[in-house]
Amino acid sequence: MWELAKNLSVFLLAVSVLLSLGYQIGEPKNGLTSSSVTSTPMSHSSLHAFWYHPRVFNPKEFPFIDQPFLEYDFYRNSCPQAEYIIRSTVHQLYKTRSDVAPALLRLVFHDCFVQGCDASILLDASNGVESEKDAPPNETLKGFDLIDVIKSKLEEECPATVSCADILVLAARDGVALAGGPFYPLRTGRRDSILSFRQIAASELPSPHDELAQTLTTFATRGFDERETVTLLGAHSIGMIHCKFFRNRLFSYKGTNGPDPTLEPEFLNLMRSRCNRTGSSEPPSSTTSSEEEPGMDMDYEGTGQGFGTIYYKSLVQRRGILHADQQLMTGDGTRWWVHAYAADSALFRRDFAMAMMKLSSLQVLTAPFGQVRLNCSKIV
């Protein structure tokens, strides 16, 4: 009984820390500097760095996250600088590339959702084995080069030691923090898969065109309940969505030759203008590659508006970009959580941190299974 009470008190303390720190955000990403990431004084210019710094959280405050085969600071003896190298490299890349955070976040989601967080998404096709990269839902993924840069630095420091699976979840976490999201502690010790799962990626990843029931079912197969599903979709707060993923809502929704009637009219016009067909009722006749195709920035109101805030408020206002996102407003339970997160950013940040900790621990491989790749795109 005493142990239960002790654990409960630790849990309540952790929640209070998360909620109290949730409001100490909002500085534009351009305000970050190399010095601010490692700085400890609590000046105005380092508030974001304070939230971002791992020492904000004591990992022991989260005993209820089930990661039985992983450890905090797994590389403390074999590669003590591992997490610092990952964090500092992500920070340097973030200063010069605007797509770093959303690219890493999409990568980790698409990896962990398919047979767990095993870096299988990073493997190139070889020896007759198809690559997950070539599955239709993964064709627009970016960030593989970012992982390669981080991996090369770690190989210089600690050869054949840090897994690509650990690099991916840690880099995504650090990208989220830099983009204004919450920092969350992660255990490490994952190993890399020697297999790729193209067919599973093609059939089981959530689709931006899914109805609500299908979205909830897909997330439920990975152990996420309704609340966690709404939370994780808040990752759509950042990044860009190509027009091809929502063009049917603008010009020929479900074969009606008209737009999706649930779209707010002014926003419909904005979306059409971004897709180069202002006011048109017909889709573009020419096709372009996904690299060249225009799209909508998820933070279309401008950066610094608050990670998660724009996304949930836009759904309430019928301004969701993707059909699957706007569908969250059609269910009683999911709609309730959309309104809750739109009204309380601290609640969303706390829930998002917890959901990402859970996502990052799905079906992990640990020794003696799997391997530590020397090159993240190739099996050893």
Buried (B, 14 or more C-beta within 10 A) or exposed (E): EEEEEEEEEBBEEBEEBBBEBBEBBBBEBEBBBEEBBBBEEEEEBBBBBBBBBBEBBBBEBBEEBEBEBBEBBBBEEEBEEBBEBBBBBBBBBBBEBBBBBBBBBBBBBBBBBBBBBBBBBBBBBEEEEBBBBBBEBBEBBBBBEBBBEBBEBBBEBBEEBBBBBBBBBBBBBBBBBBBBBBBBBBBBBBBBBBEBBBEBBBEBBBBBBBEBEBBBEBBEEBEBEBBBBBBBBBBBBBBBBBBBBBBBBBBBBEEEEEBBEBBBEEBBBBBBEBBEBEEEEEBBEEEEEBEEBBBBBBBBBEBBBBBBBBBBBBBBEBBBBBBBBBBBBEBEBBBEBBBBBBEBBBBBBBBBBBBBBBBBBBEBBBEEEBBBBEBBBEBE
